[in-house]
Amino acid sequence: MGKGSHSAAPNAIGYQHQTWWALVELLQSGAGRPDAALSLELYDDVAWEREGTATELLQVKHHMGQHRTLTDSSTDVWRTLKVWMDEASPADAAGPGLALVTTEIAAAGSAVAALRPHTRDEREALRLLEHVARTSESKQTDVARRQFLGLGVAARLTFLSRIRVIDRSPHIEDVADQVKRHLHWALPPGHEDLFLAMVWRWWDDMALALLQGRQRGVDVGDAQAAIADIRDQFTRQNLPTLVELADVDAGDLQQKYRTHPFVQQMHWVAFPPRNLQKAIVDYYRAYTHSVRWLEEDLIGLTELTRFEDELVDEWEREFEWMLDTLDEDAGDDEKKTAGKQLLRQLLGQTSLAVRSRYNDPYFARGQRHVLADTGRIGWHADFETRIADLLKVNA
């Protein structure tokens, strides 16, 4: 759809902004609410709760343009008030706090300006809103204005005492900088962008779970632990996982790599098809990580080479034991069986790790397939001859 008046783009941007802004709220307010949890579209656009009870409801409004003004007659104001009058027991002084978070700027001398935390004057805000409620002729806000006046003076003042207006909220294009600012303490030198990308990936997955109802809320402590865990992956003893298993389409990879030497090596020992497919995924993830880690300067070629040499040394020991079990006149069936057993045995040995705290088993398994792809190691007793023949055919 184009940029006409019926374009869905502003609404889509608004929903995305709401989701992203929730991460800013979590980072800037979470430290003061260690026992709280944040939710999306449960009680309100965004909400804080403690022990299953909402403590603050937040309406999040995004508008394009840097200098838009929020006035007391704005539809945003009255739509927000109506939501809270319907859902948040406005006359209850013990009800949850209410916050209107907007990218607009509260007009000087307005009720919304009087409800900002630093220019607060609740009685003046009440006087101004009552005036608009009685005098405005807007059809869009008519129901909300009449409902507001129907609360009664005391209830209206109680209602406003629970409301904060947070104007000048960052626009969607500025949210990433806000997150970076709040996480300045955790940024790993030289890898800031990658770290932030991993935080955003975690948050997008979390937000989706919240919006789909698979998770009620995200606890502040759990969020802090998740971010600390991401930061921990950038230490000298660890490495970040950049390609998760869920990111991979096993069927596409099997088609892409079906003629590679490491796959042929597994065919030579009749490796089971489902495990072969999983081995291709391990190869892809290990190879991709090696390339990305080198590109990001997270690991050196010398360190990777040393790990590969350790894998080769381990293979040499086990390969000789396998050959020792075969008779000189062993046929191909016996060699297949022995090779399959060797492959299964080594893929199950994941004690070797590229770094002491990066011990995800896919990497050792995948690196063995990387080595098999170059012909440095193999599984069939005659793999060297077969690899040489394979290379001649592909030359």
N, C-alpha and C positions, 0 to 999 in steps of 0.2 A: 504494500500500500504506500502511496506517495505521502507528501508532507502536508496534505490538505487538512481540513478541520476534523476529519474523521480518522486521522492517522492513529494507530495504536502505539506508536513509538513512545510518546510521553508516559503512558501508563506502564509500558514495559520497563522503561528507564526508572520509573518510580518504584516498581516492585524490586528491581535489581538494587537500587539505592537503599531501600529499606533493609534488604538482606545484608548488604555490605556494611551499612551504617551500624547494624547490630554488633558487628565485630568491634567497631570503634567504641561503642557503649560498653561492651564487655571488657575491653582493655582499660578504658579510662575510669570506669566505676567499679570494676570487679575487686580491686584491692581493698576498697572500703566495704565490700559485702562478701567476705570470705565464705560465709555459710549460705549464700544465695545461689539461685540458678536463673538463667536467662532463657526466655522462650520466644518463639516467633509464631504469630497468628494463632495463639492459644487463648489468651485473655484479650489481647489487642495486637496492633502491629508488632510491637515488641513489649515484653513485660519482664519484670523481676518478680520472683516468688521465693518464699522461704517456707520450708516444711509443707509444701502443697498449697500455700495461701499467697495470692498475689499481693505484693507490697507496693508496686508502682506499675502503672500502665502508660505506655508511650505511643502516641500517634506521630508517625514520621511522614513529613510532607516534603516533596522535592519539586522544585520548579526550575525550568531552564531560564538562564539569564542571571547575571550577577547582582543586580540592584533592584530587584522587585520588592515592593513594599507590602507588608501585611497590615491591614486595617481592621477595625472592629466590625465592619460590615462584610468582611471577606467570607465567601462560602466555606473556605477551609476552617475558619474559626467556628462557624455555626454547625457545620457537619461534625466537627470534632466534639463540640459540646453536646450535640444530640446523641452521638455514640456513647458518651460517658453518662448522660442522663438516663439512657436506656439500660446501660449495662453495669454502671459503677455506683449505684446507690448514692446519688449526689448529696443527699442531706445527712449522710452518715459521716460524722467527723472522724471516725476511726477507720474509714475506708482507705483503699490504696491511694498513694500519691498519683497525680495525673500530670503528664508532661506532653506538651505540644512541641515537637522538634521540627523546625522548618528552616529551609534555606533562605526564606524571605527575611526582610529586615522590619522589625516592629516599628510602625509609624510613631514619630515623636508625639507625646501627649495622648497616646491611645491607651485603651484598657489592656491590650496585649503587651504594651511596653510596661505598664504598671504591674504586670504579672511576671516579669522577668526576675530572676533571683536577685540581681544587683540594683534594680530600680523598683522595689516592691512597694505597692500601696493598694491593698486589697479593697478598701472602701472606695477609693477613686476608680478602681477597675469596675466595681459593682455599679457605681453611678453611671459610668460611660456605657457599659454594656446594657443597662436598663434603658438608657436613652435610645440606643440603636434598636433594641428589641421593640420599643414602642413606636419609633418613628420610621424605621426602614420600610420600604414598599417592595422589597425583593420577594418574588414568588419562591425562589430557590431556598430561602432561609425562613420562610413564614412559619412552618410547622415547628422548627427548632426554637424560634424566638418566642412563640406562644407557650411552648413547653417550659422554657426558661422562666418566663414571667409567672407561670403557674406554680412554680416551686414555693413561692413565698419569700419574703425578704431574708429571714434568718437562714432558711435552707440555701438560698442563693449565695449568701456570704460564706456559709460553711463550704459549699461547693467550690467557690473561688479560692478559699484558703488552701485547698488541696491541689490547686493547679499551678504549674510552672510553665512559662513560655521560654523555650530555648531557641532563639532566633539566630540567624547567621550560621546555621549548621553547614558543614562542608558539602559542596556539590559533589555529585558522583565522581567527577574527574579529580576531585581533591581528596577523596576518601583514602586512597592508597598512601598518600603522603601522611595522612593522619595516623594510619596504622603503623607506618614506618617510624614516626615520631614516638609513638607509645612503646614501640619495641626497640628503641635505640640501645637499650642496655643489653639486648640479646644478639645484636647483629654481629655475625662472625666476620672479622676483617677480611676483605677481598672476596667474600661470597655473599654479600648482602642481598643481591637480587635473587639468587637461588634460594636462600633461606626464606625470604619473603614470599617467593612463589610457592614454596612448600607449606608455609603458614596459610596462604590463601587457598591452596588445595585442601588442606585439612578443614578450613572453615566452610568452603563450598560443600564439601561432603557432609559436614555437620549440619549446615543450614538446610540441605536437602532432606536429611533425616528428620529434622524438626518440622519442616513444612509438610512432609508426607505422614507425620504422626508416628514414625517409627521410634522417635525419641521425644520425650515430653519437654525436656529442657537440657541445657548444658550447665553443669555445676562450675562455679568459678574455679574451684580447686582442680577439677578435671581439665579445664581449659588451660590453666597455668601449667599443669603437668604435661599436657600434650605439646605445648609450645616449648617447654624445657627439653622434652624428648627430641624435638626437631633440632633444637640448638645443640644438643649433645652429639648429634650425628656429625657435627663439624669439628670434633676434637681429633687429636692425633691418634687416638686409639680406635676411632670409629669412622664410618663413612655414611653418607646419606643414600637411602634407597630412592631412586628417581623413577623407576619403572615398576609399578606394582603388578602383581599377577592379574588383577582385575583389568589392567590397561591393555592386556594382550589378547588378540584374536588368534587362538591356537590353529584354527582351520586355515586362515590366511597364511600364517607362518609355515605350516606344513606344505602348502602349495609352493611357497616361495623357496624353501630350502630343500625340496625333495631330492634334488640331484647333487647336493653338496657332499663332499667326501665323508664328513662325519655321519651323515645319514646313511650313506652306502655302507660305512663300517658297521652300523647297527644292523642293517639288512644282512650282512655277511654272517652274523651270529644269530639271526632270526629273533631279534629283540621284539617283544610283544607290541602290537600296534598302538595301544593306548599309552604305554610307557614311552614309546618312541615319540609320540606327539608331545608328551610332557618334556622329553629330553630336548626337543627342538625349542620349546619355550624357554627352558633353562639356558640353552645356548644363546638365544636372542637376548635375554635379559642380561646374562653375564657379559656378552660382547658389547652390548649397548652401554652398560655401566662402565666398562673399562674405557671406552671412547669418551663418554661424558665426563668421567672423573679426571681423565687426562686433560680434556679441554678446559675444565673448570679449575685446573691446577690443584685438585684435591688429593692427588696421589702422583708419585713420580713413576716413570717408566722402569727405573731400577727396582722399585718395590714390587711392581707387578711382575717383572721378570723373575725376581727371586721367588715369588709365590708360584709361578708356573714351574720353575725348576724344582721346587719341593714336590709339586704334583707329579712331575716326570719321574723324580727319584722314587716316590712311592709306587708309581706304576711299574717301574723297572723291576722292583723287588717282587711284586705280585705276578708280573708277566712271566718272569723266570720260573716261579713256582708252578704256574700253570703249564708251561712247557714241560717241566719235569714230570708232571702227571700223565703226559701223553706218550704213548708208545711211538717208536720210530715209524711204524707203519699205520699210524692212526689215520682213519678216514675223515672225510669232511664232516660227517655227522658228529663224530667225537670232538672235532675241533670247534664246531659250532656250539656244542653244549658247553665245552670248557670256556669258550670266549664269552658266551652269554653269562656264565657264572662269574667270570672275572669282571665283566661290565657291571653286573648287579652288585657285586661285592664292593667295587670301588665307588660306585655312585652312592652307596650307603655309608661310606666313610667320609664324614663331613667334619672331622675334628680339625683338619687343617683350615686355617682362616687367613684371609689376606691381611686383616688387622685383628688385634686381640678381642675387640668388642664388636666387630662386624662379622658375625658368624651365621648369617642367613645361609642355609644349606644350598639354595639355588646357585650361589656363586661358585662354590667349589665344583658342583656337578656341571654347571655350564662351562667353566674353564676347562674341564676335562674334554668336553666336546669341542671347544675351540682348539685345543691341542690335537685332538683326533682329526680335525678338519685340515690341519697342516701336515698331518702324517707323522708328527713327533711321537704319538702313542697310538696304540690300536688294540683291538680285542681278539680278532681271529689270529691264529698262530701264523698264518701266511699273509698278514695284513700289509707288510712292507712291499711284497711282490705285487699284491693286488692294487695298492695305492700307486705304485709306479706305472702299472698298466693303465689305471684310471687316468692318470695325468697325461699319458701318451695319447689316449683317446680324446681327451679334452684339449690337447695342445693345438 
